[in-house]
Amino acid sequence: MYLDTFNAALRRSYSGSLFSVKHAYRIHSRAKEYLYRLKILGEIRCVGWGWYYVPKKQDVWSFLANDKNFKVLIKQTAASIWNYDFVHRNVYRLAVKDRGFKRALEALGKEQGWMFEVEVYSKIPYEYKKVGKLLVESLESSIVSCIAEWSFLDALAMLYFRRDKIDFKKLRGISRWRRLSRSNTRVWSVIKYACSLFNEKLGEKLFNVRKTSLSSEIKELVDEAVDRVLEFA
């Protein structure tokens, strides 16, 4: 009787979600015993030390929405939301605050065939906002994060498709002091160049920026990304 009641309460709170023993103790003081019995019965799955999953038929996006733990979708994964999945990727990048939850996410992802790349921070260094049931890196922050990692196509698709929603003052402030990985080039320089290239190719001033220069290697990659965005826009 107590086990059935505990199981029902667990499913009401965590169906399709990861949870820890600590969470389960909020439901009943005998949680550890009940979790062991439910695992033997196949009602829940253990996915790491002190972490469990209440099975539910769902895809990865439903899981990310249903999961009750704090996490932020970042970088290319956030970009896929802002740019309408312009570049489809099967890797999901997340930022969390709990190292145990990180390990549980990665273990569950491996079981389910979902590729999670998880970063752990005591304080999340990305600006984020709520989009539906998800916490997502903000549009401006995601553009900067992607460019800093040379993911120009993800970033420039956001820049073009969401140009009327972007706070360019904020974007400039975030990107002025960030550099491309393994480079001395500032992210803001890449953004300015891409914006001026969009203006030039479309023959209209979509973006109010001054033209700037880039090294030949970076320029070639940005040129290619701009062409791809305009080809499929």
Backbone as numpy.savetxt, mean C-alpha at the origin, in Angstrom:
# Nx Ny Nz CAx CAy CAz Cx Cy Cz
-20.41 -25.74 25.14 -21.24 -24.52 25.14 -20.38 -23.27 25.14
-19.43 -23.19 26.07 -18.56 -22.02 26.14 -17.71 -21.90 24.87
-17.27 -23.05 24.34 -16.45 -23.04 23.13 -17.26 -22.50 21.95
-18.51 -22.94 21.82 -19.38 -22.46 20.73 -19.61 -20.96 20.84
-19.83 -20.50 22.05 -20.06 -19.07 22.27 -18.81 -18.27 21.92
-17.65 -18.78 22.34 -16.39 -18.12 22.03 -16.15 -18.08 20.53
-16.40 -19.20 19.86 -16.21 -19.29 18.42 -17.12 -18.29 17.69
-18.36 -18.20 18.12 -19.30 -17.27 17.49 -18.85 -15.82 17.68
-18.36 -15.51 18.88 -17.89 -14.15 19.15 -16.64 -13.83 18.33
-15.78 -14.84 18.21 -14.55 -14.68 17.43 -14.89 -14.39 15.97
-15.85 -15.10 15.43 -16.23 -14.92 14.03 -16.93 -13.58 13.80
-17.70 -13.15 14.77 -18.34 -11.83 14.64 -17.28 -10.73 14.56
-16.22 -10.88 15.33 -15.20 -9.83 15.41 -14.11 -9.95 14.36
-13.73 -11.20 13.98 -12.52 -11.37 13.17 -12.69 -12.26 11.94
-13.90 -12.44 11.45 -14.08 -13.25 10.25 -13.27 -12.66 9.09
-12.44 -13.49 8.48 -11.60 -13.03 7.37 -10.43 -12.18 7.79
-10.10 -12.17 9.08 -9.06 -11.29 9.62 -8.03 -12.08 10.41
-6.86 -11.52 10.53 -5.85 -12.01 11.45 -6.14 -11.46 12.84
-5.78 -12.23 13.85 -5.92 -11.75 15.23 -4.89 -12.46 16.09
-4.56 -11.87 17.21 -3.56 -12.45 18.11 -4.23 -13.03 19.35
-3.45 -13.78 20.11 -3.97 -14.31 21.38 -4.40 -13.16 22.28
-3.66 -12.08 22.24 -4.00 -10.89 23.03 -5.39 -10.37 22.68
-5.72 -10.36 21.38 -7.06 -9.95 20.96 -8.11 -10.92 21.50
-7.80 -12.21 21.43 -8.77 -13.23 21.85 -9.07 -13.16 23.34
-8.10 -12.74 24.14 -8.32 -12.62 25.59 -9.36 -11.55 25.91
-9.61 -10.64 24.98 -10.65 -9.65 25.20 -12.04 -10.28 25.14
-12.11 -11.46 24.49 -13.39 -12.16 24.37 -13.63 -13.09 25.55
-12.57 -13.80 25.98 -12.74 -14.73 27.10 -11.39 -15.00 27.76
-11.40 -15.17 29.06 -10.17 -15.39 29.82 -9.55 -16.76 29.53
-10.34 -17.70 28.97 -9.81 -19.02 28.63 -9.46 -19.09 27.13
-9.16 -17.95 26.55 -8.95 -17.86 25.11 -7.90 -18.83 24.59
-6.78 -18.95 25.30 -5.68 -19.79 24.80 -6.13 -21.25 24.65
-6.88 -21.73 25.63 -7.39 -23.10 25.58 -8.37 -23.25 24.41
-9.28 -22.29 24.27 -10.29 -22.37 23.22 -9.66 -22.26 21.83
-8.65 -21.44 21.69 -7.98 -21.30 20.40 -7.34 -22.63 19.99
-6.73 -23.30 20.93 -6.11 -24.60 20.64 -7.16 -25.59 20.16
-8.30 -25.62 20.84 -9.36 -26.56 20.47 -9.97 -26.21 19.11
-10.14 -24.93 18.82 -10.70 -24.52 17.53 -9.72 -24.81 16.39
-8.44 -24.69 16.68 -7.43 -25.02 15.67 -7.49 -26.51 15.34
-7.61 -27.37 16.35 -7.71 -28.81 16.14 -8.95 -29.15 15.32
-10.04 -28.41 15.56 -11.30 -28.64 14.84 -11.29 -28.04 13.43
-10.26 -27.27 13.12 -10.17 -26.67 11.80 -10.99 -25.41 11.63
-11.45 -24.85 12.73 -12.26 -23.63 12.67 -11.40 -22.38 12.45
-10.17 -22.43 12.91 -9.23 -21.32 12.72 -7.88 -21.89 12.31
-6.99 -21.03 11.81 -5.66 -21.48 11.42 -4.62 -20.68 12.19
-3.59 -21.37 12.65 -2.46 -20.70 13.29 -1.48 -20.30 12.19
-1.11 -19.02 12.14 -0.23 -18.55 11.06 1.08 -17.97 11.61
1.41 -18.33 12.81 2.65 -17.83 13.40 2.52 -17.81 14.90
3.61 -17.49 15.57 3.62 -17.49 17.03 2.62 -16.47 17.57
1.53 -17.00 18.17 0.53 -16.14 18.80 -0.44 -15.47 17.85
-0.46 -15.85 16.57 -1.36 -15.23 15.59 -2.19 -16.28 14.87
-3.46 -15.93 14.64 -4.42 -16.84 14.02 -5.20 -16.12 12.92
-5.86 -16.94 12.09 -6.68 -16.43 10.99 -8.02 -17.15 11.00
-9.11 -16.39 10.92 -10.45 -16.97 10.80 -10.75 -17.10 9.31
-10.74 -18.32 8.76 -10.86 -18.49 7.31 -12.16 -17.91 6.75
-12.04 -17.35 5.56 -13.18 -16.81 4.83 -12.82 -16.81 3.36
-13.75 -17.18 2.50 -13.48 -17.17 1.07 -13.43 -15.72 0.59
-12.24 -15.27 0.19 -12.08 -13.88 -0.21 -10.81 -13.72 -1.02
-10.76 -12.65 -1.82 -9.53 -12.35 -2.54 -8.67 -11.43 -1.68
-7.49 -11.07 -2.19 -6.55 -10.32 -1.39 -7.09 -8.94 -1.01
-7.81 -8.27 -1.91 -8.33 -6.94 -1.59 -9.42 -7.01 -0.53
-10.24 -8.08 -0.58 -11.25 -8.26 0.47 -10.58 -8.51 1.81
-9.51 -9.31 1.80 -8.78 -9.54 3.05 -8.24 -8.24 3.61
-7.59 -7.44 2.76 -7.01 -6.18 3.24 -8.09 -5.26 3.82
-9.29 -5.31 3.25 -10.39 -4.49 3.77 -10.98 -5.09 5.04
-11.07 -6.42 5.12 -11.69 -7.08 6.27 -10.78 -7.17 7.48
-9.48 -7.25 7.24 -8.53 -7.41 8.34 -8.63 -6.23 9.31
-8.69 -6.53 10.60 -8.93 -5.51 11.62 -7.67 -4.84 12.15
-6.51 -5.27 11.71 -5.26 -4.74 12.23 -4.80 -3.50 11.47
-4.03 -2.64 12.17 -3.56 -1.41 11.55 -2.51 -1.69 10.49
-2.74 -1.15 9.29 -1.80 -1.30 8.19 -2.09 -0.21 7.17
-1.07 0.21 6.46 -1.20 1.26 5.44 -0.69 0.71 4.12
-1.47 0.84 3.07 -1.03 0.48 1.73 -0.12 1.58 1.22
1.06 1.22 0.76 2.06 2.23 0.42 2.63 2.00 -0.99
3.36 3.01 -1.46 4.17 2.95 -2.68 3.35 2.45 -3.88
3.83 1.42 -4.59 3.16 1.00 -5.82 1.75 0.46 -5.56
1.51 -0.10 -4.38 0.17 -0.60 -4.06 -0.81 0.55 -3.88
-0.36 1.61 -3.20 -1.19 2.81 -3.10 -1.40 3.42 -4.47
-0.35 3.42 -5.28 -0.45 3.98 -6.63 -1.53 3.29 -7.44
-1.66 1.98 -7.28 -2.65 1.24 -8.06 -4.08 1.70 -7.75
-4.28 2.22 -6.55 -5.60 2.76 -6.20 -5.79 4.13 -6.83
-4.75 4.98 -6.77 -4.87 6.34 -7.30 -4.85 6.40 -8.82
-4.14 5.47 -9.48 -4.06 5.56 -10.95 -4.88 4.48 -11.67
-5.90 3.96 -10.95 -6.83 3.00 -11.56 -6.13 1.72 -12.01
-5.14 1.30 -11.23 -4.39 0.07 -11.51 -3.75 0.12 -12.90
-3.18 1.28 -13.22 -2.55 1.47 -14.53 -1.43 0.46 -14.76
-0.67 0.19 -13.71 0.35 -0.85 -13.77 -0.08 -1.96 -12.81
-0.57 -3.06 -13.34 -1.05 -4.12 -12.45 0.13 -4.89 -11.86
0.12 -5.00 -10.54 1.18 -5.73 -9.84 0.55 -6.76 -8.91
1.26 -7.86 -8.72 0.79 -8.91 -7.81 1.52 -8.89 -6.47
2.29 -7.83 -6.24 2.97 -7.64 -4.95 2.25 -6.51 -4.21
1.95 -6.73 -2.94 1.20 -5.75 -2.15 2.11 -5.22 -1.06
2.36 -3.91 -1.10 3.30 -3.28 -0.19 2.56 -2.60 0.94
2.97 -2.90 2.18 2.26 -2.44 3.36 3.24 -1.91 4.40
2.75 -1.00 5.21 3.51 -0.52 6.37 2.68 -0.82 7.61
3.32 -1.39 8.64 2.63 -1.74 9.89 3.47 -1.27 11.08
2.88 -1.36 12.26 3.59 -0.96 13.48 3.99 -2.14 14.36
3.46 -3.32 14.07 3.66 -4.48 14.93 4.46 -5.54 14.19
5.61 -5.92 14.74 6.48 -6.89 14.07 5.83 -8.28 14.03
5.09 -8.63 15.07 4.39 -9.91 15.07 3.34 -9.97 13.98
2.62 -8.86 13.78 1.62 -8.78 12.73 2.28 -8.88 11.36
3.46 -8.27 11.20 4.21 -8.38 9.94 4.48 -9.84 9.62
4.98 -10.59 10.59 5.28 -12.00 10.36 4.02 -12.79 10.03
2.92 -12.47 10.72 1.65 -13.16 10.47 1.13 -12.86 9.06
1.24 -11.60 8.65 0.82 -11.21 7.30 1.61 -11.98 6.24
2.91 -12.02 6.42 3.76 -12.69 5.44 3.47 -14.19 5.40
3.23 -14.80 6.57 2.93 -16.23 6.63 1.59 -16.53 5.96
0.57 -15.71 6.26 -0.73 -15.91 5.63 -0.64 -15.71 4.13
0.08 -14.66 3.73 0.24 -14.40 2.31 0.87 -15.57 1.58
1.86 -16.19 2.20 2.52 -17.34 1.59 1.54 -18.51 1.43
0.69 -18.72 2.45 -0.31 -19.78 2.39 -1.33 -19.52 1.29
-1.74 -18.26 1.16 -2.82 -17.91 0.25 -2.33 -17.60 -1.17
-1.02 -17.48 -1.34 -0.50 -17.10 -2.64 -0.55 -15.60 -2.88
-0.57 -14.82 -1.80 -0.56 -13.36 -1.88 0.84 -12.89 -1.51
1.45 -12.07 -2.35 2.81 -11.61 -2.09 2.78 -10.27 -1.34
3.06 -10.33 -0.05 3.09 -9.14 0.79 4.55 -8.73 1.04
4.83 -7.45 0.84 6.11 -6.87 1.26 5.78 -5.87 2.36
6.23 -6.16 3.57 5.77 -5.42 4.74 6.93 -4.69 5.40
6.74 -3.40 5.66 7.72 -2.59 6.38 7.18 -2.30 7.78
8.06 -2.32 8.78 7.65 -2.08 10.17 8.24 -0.78 10.68
7.40 0.04 11.29 7.84 1.31 11.86 7.16 1.54 13.20
7.84 2.23 14.10 7.19 2.65 15.34 6.24 3.81 15.04
6.60 4.62 14.04 5.73 5.69 13.55 5.76 5.65 12.03
4.60 5.52 11.40 4.52 5.40 9.95 5.05 6.67 9.30
6.06 6.57 8.43 6.67 7.76 7.85 5.96 8.28 6.60
4.87 7.64 6.23 4.12 8.06 5.04 2.84 8.77 5.44
2.51 9.84 4.74 1.20 10.46 4.95 0.14 9.52 4.36
-0.97 9.32 5.07 -1.98 8.39 4.57 -3.39 8.91 4.90
-4.37 8.32 4.20 -5.76 8.70 4.42 -6.64 7.47 4.24
-7.88 7.58 4.69 -8.81 6.45 4.57 -9.49 6.49 3.21
-9.46 5.36 2.52 -10.16 5.19 1.25 -11.04 3.95 1.40
-12.34 4.16 1.55 -13.21 3.03 1.87 -12.83 2.45 3.21
-12.52 1.15 3.25 -12.11 0.49 4.48 -10.59 0.42 4.63
-9.87 1.00 3.67 -8.42 0.88 3.66 -7.73 2.18 4.07
-6.57 2.04 4.68 -5.69 3.19 4.90 -4.66 3.17 3.78
-4.58 4.27 3.03 -3.76 4.31 1.82 -2.84 5.52 1.87
-1.58 5.31 1.48 -0.65 6.42 1.37 -1.27 7.51 0.50
-1.16 8.75 0.91 -1.79 9.85 0.19 -1.26 9.95 -1.24
-2.05 10.58 -2.08 -1.70 10.74 -3.48 -0.33 11.39 -3.66
-0.11 12.51 -2.98 1.16 13.23 -3.12 2.33 12.40 -2.60
2.15 11.78 -1.44 3.21 10.97 -0.85 3.54 9.76 -1.72
2.50 9.15 -2.30 2.71 7.98 -3.14 3.46 8.32 -4.42
3.16 9.47 -5.01 3.91 9.91 -6.20 5.39 10.01 -5.87
5.69 10.64 -4.75 7.09 10.83 -4.35 7.75 9.48 -4.03
7.06 8.61 -3.31 7.61 7.30 -2.96 7.95 6.49 -4.20
7.05 6.51 -5.19 7.27 5.72 -6.40 8.44 6.28 -7.22
8.49 7.59 -7.37 9.59 8.18 -8.13 10.92 7.90 -7.43
10.95 8.00 -6.11 12.19 7.74 -5.37 12.69 6.32 -5.61
11.77 5.39 -5.93 12.15 4.00 -6.20 12.22 3.71 -7.70
12.24 4.75 -8.52 12.34 4.62 -9.99 11.11 3.98 -10.61
10.00 3.98 -9.92 8.75 3.46 -10.49 8.03 4.61 -11.19
8.62 5.07 -12.28 8.14 6.28 -12.94 6.74 6.11 -13.54
6.47 4.94 -14.11 5.17 4.74 -14.76 4.03 4.82 -13.75
4.20 4.18 -12.58 3.18 4.27 -11.52 2.95 5.72 -11.13
4.04 6.45 -10.91 3.96 7.82 -10.42 3.36 8.77 -11.45
3.80 8.66 -12.70 3.35 9.60 -13.72 1.92 9.34 -14.16
1.46 8.09 -14.02 0.04 7.81 -14.25 -0.81 8.51 -13.19
-0.34 8.49 -11.94 -1.04 9.25 -10.88 -1.02 10.74 -11.19
0.13 11.22 -11.58 0.32 12.65 -11.85 -0.65 13.11 -12.94
-0.80 12.31 -13.97 -1.66 12.70 -15.10 -3.15 12.51 -14.78
-3.52 11.32 -14.33 -4.94 11.03 -14.14 -5.55 11.79 -12.96
-4.73 12.11 -11.96 -5.25 12.78 -10.76 -4.79 14.24 -10.67
-4.41 14.82 -11.80 -3.82 16.16 -11.78 -4.73 17.21 -11.16
-6.03 17.03 -11.28 -6.95 18.02 -10.70 -7.14 17.83 -9.19
-6.66 16.72 -8.66 -6.82 16.42 -7.23 -5.53 16.64 -6.45
-4.42 16.82 -7.15 -3.12 16.91 -6.48 -2.93 18.30 -5.86
-2.44 18.33 -4.63 -2.04 19.57 -3.98 -0.56 19.78 -4.34
-0.31 20.61 -5.36 1.06 20.75 -5.87 1.98 21.46 -4.88
1.41 22.28 -4.03 2.24 22.90 -3.00 2.76 21.84 -2.03
1.88 20.93 -1.65 2.28 19.83 -0.78 3.25 18.90 -1.50
2.95 18.60 -2.76 3.82 17.71 -3.55 5.22 18.28 -3.65
5.32 19.56 -3.90 6.63 20.20 -4.00 7.37 20.13 -2.66
6.64 20.39 -1.57 7.26 20.36 -0.24 7.79 18.98 0.12
7.04 17.92 -0.25 7.46 16.56 0.07 8.64 16.13 -0.79
8.62 16.54 -2.06 9.57 15.99 -3.03 10.88 16.77 -3.14
10.93 17.99 -2.65 12.15 18.80 -2.83 13.37 18.19 -2.17
13.16 17.51 -1.04 14.31 16.99 -0.28 14.47 15.48 -0.42
13.64 14.85 -1.25 13.81 13.42 -1.52 14.61 13.23 -2.80
15.42 12.22 -2.83 16.22 11.93 -4.03 15.89 10.53 -4.54
16.12 10.34 -5.82 15.99 9.01 -6.38 17.01 8.10 -5.71
16.60 6.87 -5.44 17.50 5.91 -4.82 18.78 5.78 -5.62
19.91 5.80 -4.92 21.24 5.67 -5.52 21.51 6.77 -6.55
21.00 7.96 -6.28 21.16 9.07 -7.22 21.18 10.38 -6.46
21.75 11.41 -7.07 21.69 12.76 -6.49 20.55 13.59 -7.05
19.74 12.99 -7.91 18.63 13.71 -8.56 17.46 13.85 -7.60
16.97 15.06 -7.46 15.82 15.30 -6.59 14.53 14.84 -7.26
13.63 14.31 -6.45 12.33 13.85 -6.96 11.57 15.00 -7.62
11.65 16.19 -7.02 10.94 17.34 -7.58 11.42 17.66 -9.00
12.69 17.46 -9.28 13.21 17.70 -10.63 12.57 16.76 -11.64
12.39 15.50 -11.24 11.73 14.53 -12.11 10.28 14.93 -12.36
9.60 15.36 -11.31 8.20 15.77 -11.44 8.08 16.97 -12.37
8.94 17.96 -12.19 8.89 19.15 -13.05 9.14 18.78 -14.51
10.13 17.93 -14.72 10.44 17.53 -16.10 9.25 16.80 -16.72
8.66 15.87 -15.99 7.53 15.10 -16.51 6.34 16.01 -16.81
6.08 16.96 -15.91 4.96 17.89 -16.11 5.17 18.73 -17.38
6.40 19.23 -17.56 6.68 20.05 -18.75 6.58 19.21 -20.02
6.93 17.92 -19.91 6.83 17.03 -21.07 5.37 16.75 -21.43
4.54 16.56 -20.42 3.10 16.40 -20.68 2.57 17.65 -21.40
2.95 18.83 -20.91 2.52 20.08 -21.54 2.95 20.12 -23.01
4.20 19.78 -23.24 4.76 19.85 -24.59 4.06 18.88 -25.55
3.87 17.65 -25.10 3.30 16.63 -25.98 1.82 16.86 -26.25
1.11 17.46 -25.31 -0.32 17.70 -25.48 -0.61 19.10 -26.05
0.41 19.93 -26.11 0.24 21.27 -26.68 -0.64 22.18 -25.85
-0.68 21.93 -24.55 -1.44 22.80 -23.64 -0.80 22.79 -22.27
-1.07 23.84 -21.49 -0.42 23.96 -20.19 -1.27 23.31 -19.11
-1.12 21.99 -19.00 -1.84 21.26 -17.95 -1.23 21.52 -16.58
0.09 21.70 -16.57 0.83 21.87 -15.32 1.60 23.19 -15.36
1.53 23.93 -14.27 2.21 25.21 -14.19 3.61 25.01 -13.60
4.55 24.60 -14.44 5.91 24.34 -13.99 6.91 24.92 -14.99
8.11 25.15 -14.50 9.20 25.55 -15.39 9.93 24.31 -15.88
10.39 24.39 -17.11 11.12 23.27 -17.67 12.45 23.11 -16.96
12.86 21.86 -16.78 14.14 21.58 -16.13 14.85 20.48 -16.89
16.07 20.18 -16.53 16.83 19.15 -17.23 17.12 17.98 -16.29
17.40 16.82 -16.89 17.74 15.62 -16.16 18.92 14.94 -16.85
19.55 14.03 -16.16 20.61 13.24 -16.79 19.99 12.40 -17.90
20.79 12.02 -18.87 20.27 11.29 -20.04 19.58 9.98 -19.65
20.14 9.26 -18.66 19.56 7.98 -18.24 18.15 8.18 -17.68
18.01 9.14 -16.75 16.72 9.38 -16.12 15.74 9.97 -17.13
16.24 10.91 -17.95 15.39 11.54 -18.96 14.77 10.49 -19.88
15.56 9.53 -20.33 15.07 8.48 -21.23 13.94 7.67 -20.58
14.11 7.35 -19.30 13.09 6.56 -18.60 11.81 7.36 -18.39
11.95 8.65 -18.07 10.78 9.50 -17.87 10.06 9.72 -19.20
10.81 9.95 -20.27 10.22 10.11 -21.61 9.37 8.89 -21.97
9.92 7.72 -21.72 9.22 6.47 -22.04 7.94 6.34 -21.20
8.02 6.68 -19.91 6.85 6.58 -19.03 5.75 7.55 -19.45
6.12 8.78 -19.80 5.14 9.77 -20.26 4.44 9.27 -21.52
5.20 8.73 -22.46 4.62 8.21 -23.70 3.64 7.07 -23.42
4.01 6.19 -22.48 3.12 5.07 -22.13 1.81 5.57 -21.52
1.91 6.56 -20.63 0.70 7.11 -20.00 -0.20 7.70 -21.07
0.35 8.51 -21.96 -0.45 9.17 -22.98 -1.01 8.16 -24.00
-0.27 7.09 -24.23 -0.73 6.06 -25.18 -2.01 5.39 -24.69
-2.09 5.15 -23.37 -3.23 4.41 -22.83 -4.23 5.29 -22.10
-3.98 6.59 -22.08 -4.88 7.51 -21.36 -6.23 7.61 -22.07
